[in-house]
Amino acid sequence: MEETRDEFPNFNLEEILRKQLTTFALSSEISRVVSSATNLEAVIHTLGLGFQELLGYKKVAVFQVNPSDFSLGVLGSTGIPAEALRQLRFGLEFIAGEYGDAIFRNRHVIVESVPEDDAFSALGSTQYAAFPIVGRIMSNCWEAKKCGCTTCPCFEQPGSICWATEGSALFTQTRFEDDRRKACVNCPQFKCLGVLWLDLTNRAMITGDDVSVISSIMLQTGLVLENFQMYDILKSKNQLLSDTNGALEDANRKIRRDLDRAKGIQTKLLPSFFPTGLRGVAAHYAAHIEIGGDYYDCFEIAPQKFALVVADVSGHGVSAALVMSMFKTLLKQIAPTTESPAETLHQINKVFVEEVNTDMFVTVFYAIWDKGTNLLRWTNAGHPPIMLVNQESGAILNLHSRGLFLGMFDDTKCTDQVTSLIGPHRILLYTDGIIEATSETSEQFGEERMREILQGSRQEHPTQAIQSILEKLTHHVGSKPLDDDLTLLCCDL
C-alpha cells in the first residue's frame, strides 16, 4: 500500500469517498425538499439555495420553455439580480446560444467559452452548464401522432424522442432548424419543461459525478414541475369552469324569470271563466315544460251560441306558445263573423300560411253549439277524435277529423258537420298528450280508457269527471314523467 501511495501521490481514496458521500447526502436533501414542496416557488427556491449553498454554485437560474414567444422564461434565480434577467431574452433559435442544445438534444451541455452573442455572456458568465428539465414521456411520438414518416429516424424506434433526434420531426414539413424547433415546442409530445443553468465561472470544472447527481435531481424536478404545471392548468380550467357556471347560473336565472313571466302571460290567455249558459264546464291544463302549445276555450259568440275549441301546436316551449297566442287572437277575431267552424279555420289557416310561415302546425277541434236548436256544428282539423256522450244512455259518438291541420297547406279540406243533440249530452275535448301518455312498460293510456272513464262519470259534475281521468292517468304512467302538454275541457250541453 505504501508503494501505491508513493507511486500515485495525488490518489486519496478517503477524500474521494468523502466527496461522494457528501454529494449523495446533498443531492438527497435537495431531492427530498423538492419532492415535498407545496408550490412551484418553493421548488425553485429550494433548487437555487441547494445548488448555491450545498453544491457551491454561486449563480443558479431555472427557466421554463415559453412556446408562445419561442424563448426561455425565468422561473427563479439565486445569485443573479432579478432585473438583470428581466432585461435579457433567452431565445430558442439555433444561433441564440448553446443552452438550446440542452433542450433540442435532451442532454446536458457544458459551455467552456461563452460567446458574446450568447445571452448569458451579459451576466458576466464565461463558463456555464445547462441541464434539461423533462417531464413524463408517456408514449412514442410516432405512435401518438400516428405518424407515417417511415424515413424519420424515430419511426418505430421505441424510446426515441422526436424533438431531440437529429433529422426527425419530418411530419412538420419544415426546411429550417428554427422552424422545426418552433413546431416541436408547440407539439403535445414535447416534454422539455425548462432548463437548469449553473454558472461555472468561479468554480472548478464540473465532474462526471456532478453530472450524474445533477441529472438525477433534474429527473425528479421534471416530474415535480410537471405536476405543478398540470395543477396550475387544472386550477385555471376549474376557475374558468367556475366563471362559466356562474355566468350560466345568471343566464339561467334570467331565463327562469322570463319563463315565469311568459307562463303568467300564457295563463292569462286561457279562459279564467266560462259562460253561464252551459249546464256545467270544467277544464284542466298542464304544460310539459313551463309554457306549452295547447289551447282550449269556451265562449259565447252570439246569444245562445257557444264556441268550443281545443288546439294543439306541434312542439313545446316558447315558439309553440307564440303560435298558440296567434291562433287565439285570430280565433277571437274571426269566430263572431261566421257560424261556420270550417270557414273560421280556413281563414286562420290562410293567415298562418301567408304571413306566419312557420314550420309548426296546429291541430284543432272547433264546434258551435246552438242552445236554442240543440244543434252542434263542428269541424276537426287533424285533431284526435273528440268524444260526445249521451248522459242518459251512455252512448258515445266520436267526432273524427275530416280535415288537415292548420299552418302547412293552402287548403285545410275542413268541412262542417252537424249533430243534433236529443237529451243531455257531455262533450270532452282533449289533446293527444293524454291518450298518448305511456306507462313504464310503454303502453299508451289510449282512447278506450278515456271512453270508459267518460261513460262511468257522465252523471258526475265535469270537475269530478276530469279528476277521475287525471287519477287514472297518474296511476297508468306511474313514475314515468309525462312528455307532452295535457289539456281537458268538459262541457255539459
Secondary structure, 3 states (H helix, E strand, C coil): CHHHHHHCCCCCHHHHHHHHHHHHHHHHHHHHHHHHCCCHHHHHHHHHHHHHHHCCCCCEEEEEEECCCCEEEEEEEECCCHHHHHCCCEECCCCCCCHHHHHHCCCCEEECCCCCCCHHHHHCCCCEEEEEEECCCCCCHHHHCCCCCCCCCCCCCCCCCHHHCCCCCHHHCCCCHHHHHHHHHCCCCCCEEEEEEEECCCCCCCCHHHHHHHHHHHHHHHHHHHHHHHHHHHHHHHHHHHHHHHHHHHHHHHHHHHHHHHHHHHHHHCCCCCCCCCCEEEEEEECCCCCCCEEEEEEEEECCEEEEEEEEECCCHHHHHHHHHHHHHHHHHHHHHCCCHHHHHHHHHHHHHHHHCCCCCEEEEEEEEECCCCEEEEEEEECCCEEEEECCCCCEEEECCCECCECCCCCCCCCCEEEECCCCEEEEEECHHHHCCECCCCCECHHHHHHHHHHHCCCCCHHHHHHHHHHHHHHHHCCCCCCCCEEEEEEEC
